[in-house]
Amino acid sequence: MMKNVLFPKTREEKLLSTQYFSKTAKTKKSDEPVAAVKPKLSDEEIQIYVDMLLEASKPTEYVDHTKEILLKKYPKQD
């Protein structure tokens, strides 16, 4: 059914398709503009969150544990 509505081939399917899309276009679209919502956080609180995100996004130092693992598995023999 949905394929016939999206890709109508016959005259009846085209009629059904136009009816369906005209109905959905009327119900989904609103003419009234939506008012912008004021932020609930103060500038200081926003800055705290920005600082936390920047701190979390800092690159970490790469640590290579290969040598430690190899020394545990194969200790040095003198």
PQR file with spaces between the fields and no chain letter, atoms N, CA, C, O and H, PARSE charges and radii, in Angstrom:
ATOM       1  N    MET     1       0.823   -1.193    0.000 -0.4000 1.5000
ATOM       2  CA   MET     1       0.000    0.000    0.000 -0.0000 2.0000
ATOM       3  C    MET     1       0.863    1.250    0.000  0.5500 1.7000
ATOM       4  O    MET     1       0.616    2.176   -0.772 -0.5500 1.4000
ATOM       5  N    MET     2       1.886    1.283    0.872 -0.4000 1.5000
ATOM       6  CA   MET     2       2.721    2.476    0.971 -0.0000 2.0000
ATOM       7  C    MET     2       3.523    2.685   -0.310  0.5500 1.7000
ATOM       8  O    MET     2       3.728    3.823   -0.733 -0.5500 1.4000
ATOM       9  H    MET     2       2.086    0.530    1.500  0.4000 1.0000
ATOM      10  N    LYS     3       3.971    1.608   -0.921 -0.4000 1.5000
ATOM      11  CA   LYS     3       4.722    1.725   -2.167 -0.0000 2.0000
ATOM      12  C    LYS     3       3.837    2.337   -3.257  0.5500 1.7000
ATOM      13  O    LYS     3       4.304    3.138   -4.066 -0.5500 1.4000
ATOM      14  H    LYS     3       3.804    0.684   -0.577  0.4000 1.0000
ATOM      15  N    ASN     4       2.574    1.957   -3.270 -0.4000 1.5000
ATOM      16  CA   ASN     4       1.663    2.507   -4.264 -0.0000 2.0000
ATOM      17  C    ASN     4       1.406    3.988   -4.023  0.5500 1.7000
ATOM      18  O    ASN     4       1.192    4.744   -4.971 -0.5500 1.4000
ATOM      19  H    ASN     4       2.194    1.306   -2.613  0.4000 1.0000
ATOM      20  N    VAL     5       1.428    4.407   -2.763 -0.4000 1.5000
ATOM      21  CA   VAL     5       1.216    5.822   -2.453 -0.0000 2.0000
ATOM      22  C    VAL     5       2.447    6.634   -2.831  0.5500 1.7000
ATOM      23  O    VAL     5       2.327    7.741   -3.355 -0.5500 1.4000
ATOM      24  H    VAL     5       1.602    3.793   -1.993  0.4000 1.0000
ATOM      25  N    LEU     6       3.622    6.089   -2.569 -0.4000 1.5000
ATOM      26  CA   LEU     6       4.852    6.818   -2.874 -0.0000 2.0000
ATOM      27  C    LEU     6       5.159    6.830   -4.374  0.5500 1.7000
ATOM      28  O    LEU     6       5.623    7.835   -4.913 -0.5500 1.4000
ATOM      29  H    LEU     6       3.719    5.190   -2.143  0.4000 1.0000
ATOM      30  N    PHE     7       4.898    5.717   -5.033 -0.4000 1.5000
ATOM      31  CA   PHE     7       5.189    5.605   -6.461 -0.0000 2.0000
ATOM      32  C    PHE     7       3.930    5.161   -7.211  0.5500 1.7000
ATOM      33  O    PHE     7       3.827    4.002   -7.614 -0.5500 1.4000
ATOM      34  H    PHE     7       4.522    4.901   -4.596  0.4000 1.0000
ATOM      35  N    PRO     8       2.983    6.065   -7.396 -0.5600 1.5000
ATOM      36  CA   PRO     8       1.725    5.657   -8.042  0.2800 2.0000
ATOM      37  C    PRO     8       1.921    5.376   -9.530  0.5500 1.7000
ATOM      38  O    PRO     8       2.648    6.088  -10.224 -0.5500 1.4000
ATOM      39  N    LYS     9       1.251    4.313  -10.005 -0.4000 1.5000
ATOM      40  CA   LYS     9       1.335    3.957  -11.418 -0.0000 2.0000
ATOM      41  C    LYS     9      -0.004    4.113  -12.118  0.5500 1.7000
ATOM      42  O    LYS     9      -0.067    4.584  -13.253 -0.5500 1.4000
ATOM      43  H    LYS     9       0.661    3.735   -9.442  0.4000 1.0000
ATOM      44  N    THR    10      -1.058    3.722  -11.450 -0.4000 1.5000
ATOM      45  CA   THR    10      -2.372    3.795  -12.078 -0.0000 2.0000
ATOM      46  C    THR    10      -3.084    5.078  -11.657  0.5500 1.7000
ATOM      47  O    THR    10      -2.647    5.779  -10.745 -0.5500 1.4000
ATOM      48  H    THR    10      -1.007    3.339  -10.528  0.4000 1.0000
ATOM      49  N    ARG    11      -4.178    5.365  -12.335 -0.4000 1.5000
ATOM      50  CA   ARG    11      -4.946    6.575  -12.035 -0.0000 2.0000
ATOM      51  C    ARG    11      -5.496    6.534  -10.607  0.5500 1.7000
ATOM      52  O    ARG    11      -5.496    7.552   -9.915 -0.5500 1.4000
ATOM      53  H    ARG    11      -4.533    4.796  -13.077  0.4000 1.0000
ATOM      54  N    GLU    12      -5.966    5.358  -10.163 -0.4000 1.5000
ATOM      55  CA   GLU    12      -6.504    5.229   -8.814 -0.0000 2.0000
ATOM      56  C    GLU    12      -5.416    5.436   -7.769  0.5500 1.7000
ATOM      57  O    GLU    12      -5.642    6.074   -6.741 -0.5500 1.4000
ATOM      58  H    GLU    12      -5.965    4.531  -10.726  0.4000 1.0000
ATOM      59  N    GLU    13      -4.238    4.894   -8.041 -0.4000 1.5000
ATOM      60  CA   GLU    13      -3.129    5.078   -7.104 -0.0000 2.0000
ATOM      61  C    GLU    13      -2.712    6.538   -7.035  0.5500 1.7000
ATOM      62  O    GLU    13      -2.371    7.031   -5.959 -0.5500 1.4000
ATOM      63  H    GLU    13      -4.055    4.375   -8.876  0.4000 1.0000
ATOM      64  N    LYS    14      -2.735    7.238   -8.163 -0.4000 1.5000
ATOM      65  CA   LYS    14      -2.385    8.653   -8.152 -0.0000 2.0000
ATOM      66  C    LYS    14      -3.397    9.458   -7.347  0.5500 1.7000
ATOM      67  O    LYS    14      -3.026   10.388   -6.630 -0.5500 1.4000
ATOM      68  H    LYS    14      -3.012    6.838   -9.036  0.4000 1.0000
ATOM      69  N    LEU    15      -4.659    9.107   -7.463 -0.4000 1.5000
ATOM      70  CA   LEU    15      -5.698    9.773   -6.703 -0.0000 2.0000
ATOM      71  C    LEU    15      -5.510    9.519   -5.205  0.5500 1.7000
ATOM      72  O    LEU    15      -5.613   10.442   -4.397 -0.5500 1.4000
ATOM      73  H    LEU    15      -4.961    8.352   -8.045  0.4000 1.0000
ATOM      74  N    LEU    16      -5.238    8.281   -4.845 -0.4000 1.5000
ATOM      75  CA   LEU    16      -4.979    7.954   -3.448 -0.0000 2.0000
ATOM      76  C    LEU    16      -3.743    8.686   -2.922  0.5500 1.7000
ATOM      77  O    LEU    16      -3.723    9.151   -1.782 -0.5500 1.4000
ATOM      78  H    LEU    16      -5.154    7.531   -5.501  0.4000 1.0000
ATOM      79  N    SER    17      -2.725    8.782   -3.758 -0.4000 1.5000
ATOM      80  CA   SER    17      -1.493    9.447   -3.364 -0.0000 2.0000
ATOM      81  C    SER    17      -1.732   10.925   -3.093  0.5500 1.7000
ATOM      82  O    SER    17      -1.261   11.450   -2.084 -0.5500 1.4000
ATOM      83  H    SER    17      -2.741    8.404   -4.684  0.4000 1.0000
ATOM      84  N    THR    18      -2.455   11.602   -3.974 -0.4000 1.5000
ATOM      85  CA   THR    18      -2.722   13.027   -3.765 -0.0000 2.0000
ATOM      86  C    THR    18      -3.595   13.233   -2.532  0.5500 1.7000
ATOM      87  O    THR    18      -3.387   14.192   -1.789 -0.5500 1.4000
ATOM      88  H    THR    18      -2.838   11.176   -4.794  0.4000 1.0000
ATOM      89  N    GLN    19      -4.562   12.357   -2.300 -0.4000 1.5000
ATOM      90  CA   GLN    19      -5.394   12.481   -1.108 -0.0000 2.0000
ATOM      91  C    GLN    19      -4.562   12.284    0.160  0.5500 1.7000
ATOM      92  O    GLN    19      -4.718   13.013    1.140 -0.5500 1.4000
ATOM      93  H    GLN    19      -4.731   11.577   -2.904  0.4000 1.0000
ATOM      94  N    TYR    20      -3.695   11.306    0.122 -0.4000 1.5000
ATOM      95  CA   TYR    20      -2.876   11.023    1.304 -0.0000 2.0000
ATOM      96  C    TYR    20      -1.947   12.196    1.620  0.5500 1.7000
ATOM      97  O    TYR    20      -1.881   12.652    2.762 -0.5500 1.4000
ATOM      98  H    TYR    20      -3.569   10.714   -0.675  0.4000 1.0000
ATOM      99  N    PHE    21      -1.233   12.679    0.607 -0.4000 1.5000
ATOM     100  CA   PHE    21      -0.265   13.732    0.865 -0.0000 2.0000
ATOM     101  C    PHE    21      -0.925   15.074    1.148  0.5500 1.7000
ATOM     102  O    PHE    21      -0.358   15.884    1.882 -0.5500 1.4000
ATOM     103  H    PHE    21      -1.286   12.308   -0.321  0.4000 1.0000
ATOM     104  N    SER    22      -2.089   15.333    0.598 -0.4000 1.5000
ATOM     105  CA   SER    22      -2.775   16.576    0.932 -0.0000 2.0000
ATOM     106  C    SER    22      -3.276   16.523    2.374  0.5500 1.7000
ATOM     107  O    SER    22      -3.307   17.548    3.054 -0.5500 1.4000
ATOM     108  H    SER    22      -2.549   14.675    0.002  0.4000 1.0000
ATOM     109  N    LYS    23      -3.664   15.351    2.840 -0.4000 1.5000
ATOM     110  CA   LYS    23      -4.136   15.199    4.220 -0.0000 2.0000
ATOM     111  C    LYS    23      -2.965   15.371    5.193  0.5500 1.7000
ATOM     112  O    LYS    23      -3.100   16.055    6.208 -0.5500 1.4000
ATOM     113  H    LYS    23      -3.639   14.518    2.287  0.4000 1.0000
ATOM     114  N    THR    24      -1.832   14.762    4.893 -0.4000 1.5000
ATOM     115  CA   THR    24      -0.700   14.839    5.813 -0.0000 2.0000
ATOM     116  C    THR    24      -0.090   16.231    5.802  0.5500 1.7000
ATOM     117  O    THR    24       0.403   16.692    6.832 -0.5500 1.4000
ATOM     118  H    THR    24      -1.722   14.207    4.069  0.4000 1.0000
ATOM     119  N    ALA    25      -0.110   16.903    4.675 -0.4000 1.5000
ATOM     120  CA   ALA    25       0.454   18.248    4.614 -0.0000 2.0000
ATOM     121  C    ALA    25      -0.370   19.204    5.470  0.5500 1.7000
ATOM     122  O    ALA    25       0.188   20.105    6.097 -0.5500 1.4000
ATOM     123  H    ALA    25      -0.510   16.528    3.838  0.4000 1.0000
ATOM     124  N    LYS    26      -1.688   19.023    5.506 -0.4000 1.5000
ATOM     125  CA   LYS    26      -2.545   19.901    6.300 -0.0000 2.0000
ATOM     126  C    LYS    26      -2.350   19.659    7.788  0.5500 1.7000
ATOM     127  O    LYS    26      -2.396   20.603    8.576 -0.5500 1.4000
ATOM     128  H    LYS    26      -2.141   18.292    4.996  0.4000 1.0000
ATOM     129  N    THR    27      -2.137   18.434    8.178 -0.4000 1.5000
ATOM     130  CA   THR    27      -2.052   18.130    9.599 -0.0000 2.0000
ATOM     131  C    THR    27      -0.683   18.437   10.182  0.5500 1.7000
ATOM     132  O    THR    27      -0.600   18.744   11.371 -0.5500 1.4000
ATOM     133  H    THR    27      -2.099   17.667    7.538  0.4000 1.0000
ATOM     134  N    LYS    28       0.376   18.374    9.424 -0.4000 1.5000
ATOM     135  CA   LYS    28       1.714   18.541    9.963 -0.0000 2.0000
ATOM     136  C    LYS    28       2.188   19.993    9.960  0.5500 1.7000
ATOM     137  O    LYS    28       2.970   20.367   10.834 -0.5500 1.4000
ATOM     138  H    LYS    28       0.309   18.124    8.458  0.4000 1.0000
ATOM     139  N    LYS    29       1.763   20.798    9.048 -0.4000 1.5000
ATOM     140  CA   LYS    29       2.292   22.140    8.909 -0.0000 2.0000
ATOM     141  C    LYS    29       1.493   23.111    9.768  0.5500 1.7000
ATOM     142  O    LYS    29       0.262   23.118    9.725 -0.5500 1.4000
ATOM     143  H    LYS    29       1.128   20.494    8.338  0.4000 1.0000
ATOM     144  N    SER    30       2.193   23.928   10.547 -0.4000 1.5000
ATOM     145  CA   SER    30       1.525   24.952   11.342 -0.0000 2.0000
ATOM     146  C    SER    30       1.968   26.325   10.845  0.5500 1.7000
ATOM     147  O    SER    30       3.144   26.531   10.545 -0.5500 1.4000
ATOM     148  H    SER    30       3.192   23.923   10.582  0.4000 1.0000
ATOM     149  N    ASP    31       1.031   27.258   10.759 -0.4000 1.5000
ATOM     150  CA   ASP    31       1.339   28.584   10.245 -0.0000 2.0000
ATOM     151  C    ASP    31       1.882   29.515   11.319  0.5500 1.7000
ATOM     152  O    ASP    31       2.512   30.525   11.004 -0.5500 1.4000
ATOM     153  H    ASP    31       0.075   27.091   11.003  0.4000 1.0000
ATOM     154  N    GLU    32       1.643   29.185   12.583 -0.4000 1.5000
ATOM     155  CA   GLU    32       2.091   30.048   13.663 -0.0000 2.0000
ATOM     156  C    GLU    32       3.579   29.838   13.921  0.5500 1.7000
ATOM     157  O    GLU    32       4.037   28.700   14.021 -0.5500 1.4000
ATOM     158  H    GLU    32       1.131   28.365   12.839  0.4000 1.0000
ATOM     159  N    PRO    33       4.335   30.928   14.028 -0.5600 1.5000
ATOM     160  CA   PRO    33       5.759   30.766   14.345  0.2800 2.0000
ATOM     161  C    PRO    33       5.927   30.368   15.811  0.5500 1.7000
ATOM     162  O    PRO    33       5.173   30.802   16.682 -0.5500 1.4000
ATOM     163  N    VAL    34       6.913   29.551   16.055 -0.4000 1.5000
ATOM     164  CA   VAL    34       7.167   29.072   17.406 -0.0000 2.0000
ATOM     165  C    VAL    34       8.057   30.081   18.112  0.5500 1.7000
ATOM     166  O    VAL    34       9.089   30.486   17.579 -0.5500 1.4000
ATOM     167  H    VAL    34       7.527   29.199   15.348  0.4000 1.0000
ATOM     168  N    ALA    35       7.658   30.486   19.313 -0.4000 1.5000
ATOM     169  CA   ALA    35       8.441   31.453   20.080 -0.0000 2.0000
ATOM     170  C    ALA    35       9.714   30.783   20.588  0.5500 1.7000
ATOM     171  O    ALA    35       9.709   29.608   20.955 -0.5500 1.4000
ATOM     172  H    ALA    35       6.819   30.157   19.747  0.4000 1.0000
ATOM     173  N    ALA    36      10.803   31.551   20.603 -0.4000 1.5000
ATOM     174  CA   ALA    36      12.076   31.029   21.070 -0.0000 2.0000
ATOM     175  C    ALA    36      12.037   30.851   22.582  0.5500 1.7000
ATOM     176  O    ALA    36      11.519   31.703   23.303 -0.5500 1.4000
ATOM     177  H    ALA    36      10.807   32.506   20.305  0.4000 1.0000
ATOM     178  N    VAL    37      12.582   29.750   23.048 -0.4000 1.5000
ATOM     179  CA   VAL    37      12.603   29.449   24.472 -0.0000 2.0000
ATOM     180  C    VAL    37      13.846   30.071   25.075  0.5500 1.7000
ATOM     181  O    VAL    37      14.949   29.899   24.556 -0.5500 1.4000
ATOM     182  H    VAL    37      13.002   29.057   22.462  0.4000 1.0000
ATOM     183  N    LYS    38      13.667   30.797   26.178 -0.4000 1.5000
ATOM     184  CA   LYS    38      14.817   31.407   26.847 -0.0000 2.0000
ATOM     185  C    LYS    38      15.607   30.322   27.569  0.5500 1.7000
ATOM     186  O    LYS    38      15.020   29.396   28.129 -0.5500 1.4000
ATOM     187  H    LYS    38      12.771   30.937   26.600  0.4000 1.0000
ATOM     188  N    PRO    39      16.923   30.429   27.559 -0.5600 1.5000
ATOM     189  CA   PRO    39      17.722   29.418   28.250  0.2800 2.0000
ATOM     190  C    PRO    39      17.494   29.491   29.755  0.5500 1.7000
ATOM     191  O    PRO    39      17.314   30.567   30.324 -0.5500 1.4000
ATOM     192  N    LYS    40      17.506   28.318   30.383 -0.4000 1.5000
ATOM     193  CA   LYS    40      17.263   28.255   31.820 -0.0000 2.0000
ATOM     194  C    LYS    40      18.551   28.370   32.617  0.5500 1.7000
ATOM     195  O    LYS    40      18.512   28.519   33.838 -0.5500 1.4000
ATOM     196  H    LYS    40      17.652   27.444   29.921  0.4000 1.0000
ATOM     197  N    LEU    41      19.688   28.303   31.945 -0.4000 1.5000
ATOM     198  CA   LEU    41      20.970   28.373   32.629 -0.0000 2.0000
ATOM     199  C    LEU    41      21.527   29.793   32.556  0.5500 1.7000
ATOM     200  O    LEU    41      21.340   30.506   31.569 -0.5500 1.4000
ATOM     201  H    LEU    41      19.720   28.182   30.953  0.4000 1.0000
ATOM     202  N    SER    42      22.203   30.176   33.609 -0.4000 1.5000
ATOM     203  CA   SER    42      22.847   31.491   33.596 -0.0000 2.0000
ATOM     204  C    SER    42      24.148   31.392   32.798  0.5500 1.7000
ATOM     205  O    SER    42      24.594   30.303   32.438 -0.5500 1.4000
ATOM     206  H    SER    42      22.355   29.597   34.410  0.4000 1.0000
ATOM     207  N    ASP    43      24.742   32.555   32.533 -0.4000 1.5000
ATOM     208  CA   ASP    43      25.997   32.565   31.774 -0.0000 2.0000
ATOM     209  C    ASP    43      27.109   31.849   32.524  0.5500 1.7000
ATOM     210  O    ASP    43      27.958   31.201   31.913 -0.5500 1.4000
ATOM     211  H    ASP    43      24.380   33.440   32.826  0.4000 1.0000
ATOM     212  N    GLU    44      27.107   31.964   33.841 -0.4000 1.5000
ATOM     213  CA   GLU    44      28.139   31.292   34.637 -0.0000 2.0000
ATOM     214  C    GLU    44      27.995   29.771   34.550  0.5500 1.7000
ATOM     215  O    GLU    44      28.987   29.054   34.422 -0.5500 1.4000
ATOM     216  H    GLU    44      26.417   32.490   34.338  0.4000 1.0000
ATOM     217  N    GLU    45      26.764   29.291   34.620 -0.4000 1.5000
ATOM     218  CA   GLU    45      26.536   27.849   34.529 -0.0000 2.0000
ATOM     219  C    GLU    45      26.917   27.317   33.150  0.5500 1.7000
ATOM     220  O    GLU    45      27.488   26.232   33.032 -0.5500 1.4000
ATOM     221  H    GLU    45      25.958   29.873   34.725  0.4000 1.0000
ATOM     222  N    ILE    46      26.602   28.075   32.123 -0.4000 1.5000
ATOM     223  CA   ILE    46      26.989   27.668   30.763 -0.0000 2.0000
ATOM     224  C    ILE    46      28.498   27.617   30.642  0.5500 1.7000
ATOM     225  O    ILE    46      29.040   26.701   30.024 -0.5500 1.4000
ATOM     226  H    ILE    46      26.138   28.955   32.219  0.4000 1.0000
ATOM     227  N    GLN    47      29.195   28.603   31.234 -0.4000 1.5000
ATOM     228  CA   GLN    47      30.653   28.626   31.171 -0.0000 2.0000
ATOM     229  C    GLN    47      31.254   27.437   31.908  0.5500 1.7000
ATOM     230  O    GLN    47      32.268   26.886   31.479 -0.5500 1.4000
ATOM     231  H    GLN    47      28.754   29.347   31.736  0.4000 1.0000
ATOM     232  N    ILE    48      30.633   27.038   33.019 -0.4000 1.5000
ATOM     233  CA   ILE    48      31.120   25.866   33.770 -0.0000 2.0000
ATOM     234  C    ILE    48      31.018   24.611   32.904  0.5500 1.7000
ATOM     235  O    ILE    48      31.943   23.800   32.869 -0.5500 1.4000
ATOM     236  H    ILE    48      29.810   27.486   33.368  0.4000 1.0000
ATOM     237  N    TYR    49      29.885   24.454   32.201 -0.4000 1.5000
ATOM     238  CA   TYR    49      29.718   23.288   31.327 -0.0000 2.0000
ATOM     239  C    TYR    49      30.687   23.321   30.149  0.5500 1.7000
ATOM     240  O    TYR    49      31.206   22.282   29.741 -0.5500 1.4000
ATOM     241  H    TYR    49      29.134   25.113   32.229  0.4000 1.0000
ATOM     242  N    VAL    50      30.928   24.499   29.608 -0.4000 1.5000
ATOM     243  CA   VAL    50      31.882   24.621   28.505 -0.0000 2.0000
ATOM     244  C    VAL    50      33.277   24.248   28.976  0.5500 1.7000
ATOM     245  O    VAL    50      34.009   23.555   28.270 -0.5500 1.4000
ATOM     246  H    VAL    50      30.507   25.343   29.939  0.4000 1.0000
ATOM     247  N    ASP    51      33.649   24.705   30.167 -0.4000 1.5000
ATOM     248  CA   ASP    51      34.963   24.357   30.714 -0.0000 2.0000
ATOM     249  C    ASP    51      35.094   22.858   30.943  0.5500 1.7000
ATOM     250  O    ASP    51      36.142   22.272   30.671 -0.5500 1.4000
ATOM     251  H    ASP    51      33.054   25.269   30.741  0.4000 1.0000
ATOM     252  N    MET    52      34.014   22.232   31.450 -0.4000 1.5000
ATOM     253  CA   MET    52      34.056   20.780   31.654 -0.0000 2.0000
ATOM     254  C    MET    52      34.224   20.047   30.329  0.5500 1.7000
ATOM     255  O    MET    52      34.993   19.089   30.248 -0.5500 1.4000
ATOM     256  H    MET    52      33.163   22.708   31.671  0.4000 1.0000
ATOM     257  N    LEU    53      33.515   20.486   29.289 -0.4000 1.5000
ATOM     258  CA   LEU    53      33.645   19.843   27.977 -0.0000 2.0000
ATOM     259  C    LEU    53      35.043   20.029   27.404  0.5500 1.7000
ATOM     260  O    LEU    53      35.605   19.103   26.819 -0.5500 1.4000
ATOM     261  H    LEU    53      32.891   21.265   29.355  0.4000 1.0000
ATOM     262  N    LEU    54      35.602   21.213   27.569 -0.4000 1.5000
ATOM     263  CA   LEU    54      36.961   21.450   27.073 -0.0000 2.0000
ATOM     264  C    LEU    54      37.971   20.595   27.827  0.5500 1.7000
ATOM     265  O    LEU    54      38.915   20.075   27.232 -0.5500 1.4000
ATOM     266  H    LEU    54      35.146   21.966   28.044  0.4000 1.0000
ATOM     267  N    GLU    55      37.776   20.450   29.131 -0.4000 1.5000
ATOM     268  CA   GLU    55      38.679   19.624   29.922 -0.0000 2.0000
ATOM     269  C    GLU    55      38.594   18.158   29.500  0.5500 1.7000
ATOM     270  O    GLU    55      39.605   17.460   29.425 -0.5500 1.4000
ATOM     271  H    GLU    55      37.009   20.872   29.615  0.4000 1.0000
ATOM     272  N    ALA    56      37.384   17.710   29.229 -0.4000 1.5000
ATOM     273  CA   ALA    56      37.195   16.314   28.828 -0.0000 2.0000
ATOM     274  C    ALA    56      37.721   16.050   27.427  0.5500 1.7000
ATOM     275  O    ALA    56      38.091   14.921   27.108 -0.5500 1.4000
ATOM     276  H    ALA    56      36.563   18.277   29.289  0.4000 1.0000
ATOM     277  N    SER    57      37.759   17.077   26.588 -0.4000 1.5000
ATOM     278  CA   SER    57      38.191   16.867   25.206 -0.0000 2.0000
ATOM     279  C    SER    57      39.694   17.038   25.017  0.5500 1.7000
ATOM     280  O    SER    57      40.190   16.891   23.901 -0.5500 1.4000
ATOM     281  H    SER    57      37.458   17.995   26.847  0.4000 1.0000
ATOM     282  N    LYS    58      40.424   17.345   26.080 -0.4000 1.5000
ATOM     283  CA   LYS    58      41.878   17.488   25.952 -0.0000 2.0000
ATOM     284  C    LYS    58      42.482   16.150   25.549  0.5500 1.7000
ATOM     285  O    LYS    58      42.031   15.099   26.004 -0.5500 1.4000
ATOM     286  H    LYS    58      40.021   17.465   26.987  0.4000 1.0000
ATOM     287  N    PRO    59      43.487   16.187   24.706 -0.5600 1.5000
ATOM     288  CA   PRO    59      44.122   14.916   24.312  0.2800 2.0000
ATOM     289  C    PRO    59      44.883   14.318   25.490  0.5500 1.7000
ATOM     290  O    PRO    59      45.525   15.031   26.260 -0.5500 1.4000
ATOM     291  N    THR    60      44.799   13.019   25.611 -0.4000 1.5000
ATOM     292  CA   THR    60      45.520   12.331   26.678 -0.0000 2.0000
ATOM     293  C    THR    60      46.861   11.863   26.156  0.5500 1.7000
ATOM     294  O    THR    60      47.058   11.686   24.953 -0.5500 1.4000
ATOM     295  H    THR    60      44.277   12.439   24.985  0.4000 1.0000
ATOM     296  N    GLU    61      47.791   11.665   27.100 -0.4000 1.5000
ATOM     297  CA   GLU    61      49.117   11.204   26.700 -0.0000 2.0000
ATOM     298  C    GLU    61      49.050    9.726   26.337  0.5500 1.7000
ATOM     299  O    GLU    61      48.425    8.928   27.035 -0.5500 1.4000
ATOM     300  H    GLU    61      47.631   11.809   28.076  0.4000 1.0000
ATOM     301  N    TYR    62      49.693    9.384   25.254 -0.4000 1.5000
ATOM     302  CA   TYR    62      49.739    7.993   24.820 -0.0000 2.0000
ATOM     303  C    TYR    62      50.742    7.252   25.696  0.5500 1.7000
ATOM     304  O    TYR    62      51.888    7.680   25.838 -0.5500 1.4000
ATOM     305  H    TYR    62      50.201   10.033   24.687  0.4000 1.0000
ATOM     306  N    VAL    63      50.314    6.159   26.272 -0.4000 1.5000
ATOM     307  CA   VAL    63      51.181    5.357   27.134 -0.0000 2.0000
ATOM     308  C    VAL    63      51.352    4.002   26.473  0.5500 1.7000
ATOM     309  O    VAL    63      50.383    3.311   26.159 -0.5500 1.4000
ATOM     310  H    VAL    63      49.384    5.811   26.157  0.4000 1.0000
ATOM     311  N    ASP    64      52.606    3.642   26.271 -0.4000 1.5000
ATOM     312  CA   ASP    64      52.908    2.362   25.658 -0.0000 2.0000
ATOM     313  C    ASP    64      53.345    1.385   26.742  0.5500 1.7000
ATOM     314  O    ASP    64      54.403    1.554   27.347 -0.5500 1.4000
ATOM     315  H    ASP    64      53.394    4.203   26.526  0.4000 1.0000
ATOM     316  N    HIS    65      52.535    0.372   26.983 -0.4000 1.5000
ATOM     317  CA   HIS    65      52.824   -0.624   28.004 -0.0000 2.0000
ATOM     318  C    HIS    65      53.470   -1.872   27.430  0.5500 1.7000
ATOM     319  O    HIS    65      53.575   -2.887   28.119 -0.5500 1.4000
ATOM     320  H    HIS    65      51.675    0.235   26.491  0.4000 1.0000
ATOM     321  N    THR    66      53.896   -1.813   26.204 -0.4000 1.5000
ATOM     322  CA   THR    66      54.460   -2.991   25.552 -0.0000 2.0000
ATOM     323  C    THR    66      55.705   -3.491   26.284  0.5500 1.7000
ATOM     324  O    THR    66      55.867   -4.692   26.504 -0.5500 1.4000
ATOM     325  H    THR    66      53.811   -0.989   25.644  0.4000 1.0000
ATOM     326  N    LYS    67      56.573   -2.567   26.654 -0.4000 1.5000
ATOM     327  CA   LYS    67      57.827   -2.964   27.302 -0.0000 2.0000
ATOM     328  C    LYS    67      57.548   -3.626   28.655  0.5500 1.7000
ATOM     329  O    LYS    67      58.168   -4.634   28.995 -0.5500 1.4000
ATOM     330  H    LYS    67      56.442   -1.592   26.475  0.4000 1.0000
ATOM     331  N    GLU    68      56.615   -3.058   29.426 -0.4000 1.5000
ATOM     332  CA   GLU    68      56.279   -3.635   30.725 -0.0000 2.0000
ATOM     333  C    GLU    68      55.713   -5.048   30.577  0.5500 1.7000
ATOM     334  O    GLU    68      56.073   -5.954   31.329 -0.5500 1.4000
ATOM     335  H    GLU    68      56.111   -2.239   29.151  0.4000 1.0000
ATOM     336  N    ILE    69      54.827   -5.220   29.604 -0.4000 1.5000
ATOM     337  CA   ILE    69      54.203   -6.527   29.386 -0.0000 2.0000
ATOM     338  C    ILE    69      55.249   -7.551   28.969  0.5500 1.7000
ATOM     339  O    ILE    69      55.244   -8.684   29.451 -0.5500 1.4000
ATOM     340  H    ILE    69      54.534   -4.484   28.994  0.4000 1.0000
ATOM     341  N    LEU    70      56.140   -7.153   28.078 -0.4000 1.5000
ATOM     342  CA   LEU    70      57.181   -8.075   27.631 -0.0000 2.0000
ATOM     343  C    LEU    70      58.145   -8.423   28.757  0.5500 1.7000
ATOM     344  O    LEU    70      58.595   -9.565   28.852 -0.5500 1.4000
ATOM     345  H    LEU    70      56.144   -6.233   27.687  0.4000 1.0000
ATOM     346  N    LEU    71      58.473   -7.436   29.626 -0.4000 1.5000
ATOM     347  CA   LEU    71      59.379   -7.736   30.741 -0.0000 2.0000
ATOM     348  C    LEU    71      58.727   -8.663   31.757  0.5500 1.7000
ATOM     349  O    LEU    71      59.412   -9.474   32.381 -0.5500 1.4000
ATOM     350  H    LEU    71      58.107   -6.509   29.549  0.4000 1.0000
ATOM     351  N    LYS    72      57.399   -8.554   31.932 -0.4000 1.5000
ATOM     352  CA   LYS    72      56.721   -9.476   32.842 -0.0000 2.0000
ATOM     353  C    LYS    72      56.708  -10.883   32.269  0.5500 1.7000
ATOM     354  O    LYS    72      56.922  -11.862   32.984 -0.5500 1.4000
ATOM     355  H    LYS    72      56.843   -7.895   31.425  0.4000 1.0000
ATOM     356  N    LYS    73      56.455  -10.969   30.970 -0.4000 1.5000
ATOM     357  CA   LYS    73      56.341  -12.276   30.335 -0.0000 2.0000
ATOM     358  C    LYS    73      57.720  -12.919   30.142  0.5500 1.7000
ATOM     359  O    LYS    73      57.897  -14.120   30.344 -0.5500 1.4000
ATOM     360  H    LYS    73      56.281  -10.174   30.389  0.4000 1.0000
ATOM     361  N    TYR    74      58.674  -12.101   29.752 -0.4000 1.5000
ATOM     362  CA   TYR    74      60.036  -12.587   29.507 -0.0000 2.0000
ATOM     363  C    TYR    74      61.012  -11.751   30.335  0.5500 1.7000
ATOM     364  O    TYR    74      61.562  -10.772   29.830 -0.5500 1.4000
ATOM     365  H    TYR    74      58.530  -11.125   29.587  0.4000 1.0000
ATOM     366  N    PRO    75      61.230  -12.112   31.570 -0.5600 1.5000
ATOM     367  CA   PRO    75      62.145  -11.313   32.402  0.2800 2.0000
ATOM     368  C    PRO    75      63.576  -11.363   31.851  0.5500 1.7000
ATOM     369  O    PRO    75      63.989  -12.307   31.177 -0.5500 1.4000
ATOM     370  N    LYS    76      64.310  -10.282   32.182 -0.4000 1.5000
ATOM     371  CA   LYS    76      65.699  -10.214   31.705 -0.0000 2.0000
ATOM     372  C    LYS    76      66.521  -11.336   32.337  0.5500 1.7000
ATOM     373  O    LYS    76      66.381  -11.642   33.521 -0.5500 1.4000
ATOM     374  H    LYS    76      63.974   -9.515   32.730  0.4000 1.0000
ATOM     375  N    GLN    77      67.368  -11.931   31.528 -0.4000 1.5000
ATOM     376  CA   GLN    77      68.243  -12.993   32.021 -0.0000 2.0000
ATOM     377  C    GLN    77      69.668  -12.509   31.910  0.5500 1.7000
ATOM     378  O    GLN    77      70.143  -12.152   30.832 -0.5500 1.4000
ATOM     379  H    GLN    77      67.482  -11.683   30.566  0.4000 1.0000
ATOM     380  N    ASP    78      70.344  -12.502   33.052 -0.4000 1.5000
ATOM     381  CA   ASP    78      71.737  -12.043   33.049 -0.0000 2.0000
ATOM     382  C    ASP    78      72.704  -13.162   32.884  0.5500 1.7000
ATOM     383  O    ASP    78      73.914  -12.935   32.862 -0.5500 1.4000
ATOM     384  H    ASP    78      69.958  -12.792   33.928  0.4000 1.0000
